[in-house]
């Protein structure tokens, strides 16, 4: 009875950590990478759609991204979505392609990006803690319904805390890596 609760919680926590990795990949460093913009939501026929589902994205140079929409009529929507994102990029279009030149990051912009990273990391930690709380509630409910003993519940809670601590440590490591990447000149 305890095992399904722990397994489900681990999977939810793992998904949260992977979501954070994907989010942080979208925070730009000094290098152009398609991951930087592929998750930007573009208004496509009234539906918010990830950019990578309506266009091809490539990085032909270290500081250049090229977006090739499959439907040319989406170019204005793509440009608008890029301008609204927190990335601080200015798209230029020739009617077929959108080019994004990534300027070198100033020290001030690096500090802003680090604040964004820390904010998103803290949000994910809260998600992990909420998942732990939900699992604790489930364990207490199992014990209350006499499906597990008090000792089993206590051992499961200890296991759950260890799992939570390991995922929080993983998130902290991801944050340190991203901050170091942002501070590279």
N, C-alpha and C positions, 0 to 999 in steps of 0.2 A: 504494500500500500504506500509506503514512504517513497519507494524508488520512482514511481511515475511522477510524483510531485517534484523530486529533485531533477530528474531528467528533463522535464518540461521547462523548469526554471533555468537550467543550464543552457538549453537551446535558446530561450528568450534572451538570456544575457549574451550569449555568443552572437546572436543576431544584432543586438544593440551595439556591440563592439565593432562588428563588421559595418554597420551603418555609420558609425563614427569614422571608421577608416575611409569610407567613400566620401563622407562629408568633407573630411580634412584634405582629401585629394583635390577637392575643388577650390581649396584656398591656395592661391598662386604663390609660387616661389620665384626664383630668378629664371627658371627654365619653362619653356612652353611644353605643355602636355595636353592631349585631348581630354584627359580626366578633369582638367581645370574647368571646362565648360559643358561637358556632355550631359550633366544633370540639370542644367538650367531649363526651367519650364517655359515653353513658348506657347502662346495662344494660337493654336492651329485649329481652324474651323470651330472656334468657340470652346475648345477643349485644351486644358493645360497639358502639353506633351513634352517629354524630355527631348532636348535638342538632338541627341544621338539617334532618335527615332525618326527624325524628319530631314536629317542632313548627314553628310559625311564630314568628318573632322580629321584634319591631319596637321602635323607639325613639321613643315619642310625645313625650318631653320630653328636655331636655339631660342629666338625671341619672336617667332611668328607662328600664328595658328591660322589655318585656312578652313573655312566652312563652305561646303558645297551643298546647298539645299537641293533636294530632289524635285521640289516644286518651287520655281522662281517667285511665285506670288507670296511665298512665306518670308522673303528677305526682309521686308519692313518689320514683321512681327519678331523675327530673330534679332534684328538690330535693337528693337525696343526692349526685348527681354534681357539682352546683354547689358544695355545701359542701366536697367533697373537692378541688376545684380550688384552685390557688394564688391565686385572684383575691380572696379575702377578702370575698365577697358573701354576704348572708343573704337567701334567697328567702322571699317571703310568698305564700301561696296562698289563693284563695277557693273552690277546688273546680273552677273552670273555667280560670283563668288563674294564671300565676305572675308576680309582680312583683319586680323587682330594683331597689332604690334604690341608686344609686351615691353613697356619701358623698364629700365632698371628700377628696382625698389629703393625708395629713399629710406633713411633710418626711421623717419616718422611713420611712413606707411608700414614698415616692418613691425613697429610697435603696435600699430592699429590691428594688424593681422594676428599678432600674438594674443591680443585681447580677445579677438574673435575666436581664436583657437581655444583659449582658456574658458570662454563662455560656453562653447559647444561641448567641451570636455566635462564641465560641471553639470550641464544639462544631462549628459549621458550617465554620469555618476548617480544623479537623482533617479533616472530611469532604472538603473541597476538596483538601487536601494528600494525602490517601489516594488520591483519584481521580488526582491527578498521578502519584503513585508507581506506581499500577497501569498508567497509560499509559506511563510510562518503562519499566516491565518489559516491556510489549508491544513497545515500540520496540526494546529490546535483544534480545528474542526474534526479531524480524523480521531484525535485523542478523545474529544468530547463525545463523539459517537461510538466510542469503545472499539474502533477499528484497529487502533494501535495502542500500545501501552505508553505510560508516561515516560518510561526509560527510552523506548524507541523514539518518542517524540523529541526528547532531549538530545539524543544522539543525532537525529536528523537535523535538528536546529544547529548543532555544532558543525555538522557537515556543510550545511547551507551557508553558515557564516564563513567557513574556509573557502568555499566556492566563490562567494561574494567578494571576499578579500582578494582572491587571485584575479578576478575580472577587473576590480578597481585598480590593482597594481598594473595589469595589462593596459588599461586606459591611461594611467599615468605615464607609462613607458611610451605609448603612442604620442602623447602630448609632448614629452621631452624630445622625441625624435623630430616631430614637426617643428617645434620651436627652434631646434638646432638647424634644421633645414632652412627655415626662414631667415636665420641670422647669418647664413653663409653669404659671402659677398661674391 
